[in-house]
Amino acid sequence: AVVSTQSGHYAGKKMLQKELDGVYVLSLMIGKNVEQDTTNGFFMDVNEQLEFACNVIKKDPNLQNGYNAMGFSQGGQFLRALAQMCPSPPMKQLVSIGGQHQGVYGFPHCPGSWFICKEVEKLLDMGAYTDFVQNRLVQAQYWHDPLNEDKYRQHSKFIAVFNNEVNLNQEYKDNLMRVENITFVKFNKDTMVSPRESEWFGFYKPGSNSEVMALQDSDLWKEDRLGLKEMSSTPGRLTFLSIDADHLQVPEEFWKSEIIPRLQN
C-alpha cells in the first residue's frame, strides 16, 4: 500500500497504479475535495493537518500492516513529520520528492492562485514569526531565517519542532528511525525552493543567506537529533537522488528506474 500526498499526487497515483499492478494507493487529501486540499495546503495549521492525516491512515483497513509513503514538495516534510508523530500503522518507506526538510528562506514562485499568493505575500510581509502569521500560514511554519536562528527556534510552530531544534523529543527521533528507508529527491534547477539544498536536508549556514551547508556539516547531523546519522551507517537506509530539472519535473524514466522500485516492497 502507498500513501501519496500534496501537489502532483494525482499524476503520481496514476503512475503508481500503472506500474505497480494491484497496489492500493491512498491520495491523502486534507479536506473533502481538491479545492479544500489546495486551500488547506496554504492556510491550515500543519499540526492540525498531521492530526487529520493520522486519523485517516489509522482508520484505513488497507494500511494497518504498514505502508510506503511518497510526498511531493511540502508533502515531503509533512509525511516525514507524520512518521515522527503517528507511528502506527508503521511507515516503511518514505520517498520525499522536492520536500523542504530544513524549511525555506524565500518564496520565489508561489504555486497557488493569484488570490492565494497575494494572501501569502501579505502574511509573510507582516512577519513570518508573529503568532498571528504562524497560526494562519503553512509556509510560515517552515520559514527558516538563517540570519535570525534564535527567533526561528523560538517561534517556528512546525519545522524547528520536528527537526528537534527546540527540545530533543526522543519519541520523534525513535519513530523516524523506525522507517526502514528514506529517499530524498532534489531538483538541481529548482526555481521554487530556496535554498534547493533543503530538499537534501541542507540549508544556509547560520548567519548567511547565500552560503549553503550540507546536512552532514550541520549540528542536526553531528548531534544526530533525528537519528539520520545513525541510519546512514546501514547502507541503503538513506538515499540522496537528484534530477536536473525544475521543481517536481520528474521524467518518466526516473519514475520507473528510481521511484517505483522503492515503493514495491
HELIX and SHEET records of a PDB file:
HELIX    1   1 HIS A    9  GLU A   19  1                                  11    
HELIX    2   2 VAL A   34  PHE A   43  1                                  10    
HELIX    3   3 VAL A   46  LYS A   59  1                                  14    
HELIX    4   4 PRO A   61  LEU A   63  5                                   3    
HELIX    5   5 GLN A   74  MET A   85  1                                  12    
HELIX    6   6 TRP A  114  MET A  126  1                                  13    
HELIX    7   7 ASP A  131  GLN A  134  1                                   4    
HELIX    8   8 VAL A  138  GLN A  141  1                                   4    
HELIX    9   9 GLU A  149  HIS A  155  1                                   7    
HELIX   10  10 ILE A  159  PHE A  162  1                                   4    
HELIX   11  11 GLN A  170  MET A  177  1                                   8    
HELIX   12  12 ARG A  196  TRP A  200  5                                   5    
HELIX   13  13 LEU A  215  ASP A  217  5                                   3    
HELIX   14  14 ASP A  219  LYS A  222  1                                   4    
HELIX   15  15 LEU A  228  SER A  232  1                                   5    
HELIX   16  16 GLU A  252  PHE A  254  1                                   3    
HELIX   17  17 TRP A  255  ILE A  259  3                                   5    
HELIX   18  18 ILE A  260  LEU A  263  5                                   4    
SHEET    1   A 6 VAL A  25  LEU A  28  0                                        
SHEET    2   A 6 VAL A   2  THR A   5  1                                        
SHEET    3   A 6 TYR A  67  PHE A  72  1                                        
SHEET    4   A 6 MET A  91  ILE A  97  1                                        
SHEET    5   A 6 ASN A 181  PHE A 187  1                                        
SHEET    6   A 6 LEU A 238  ILE A 243  1                                        
SHEET    1   B 2 PHE A 203  TYR A 204  0                                        
SHEET    2   B 2 VAL A 212  MET A 213 -1                                        
END                                                                             
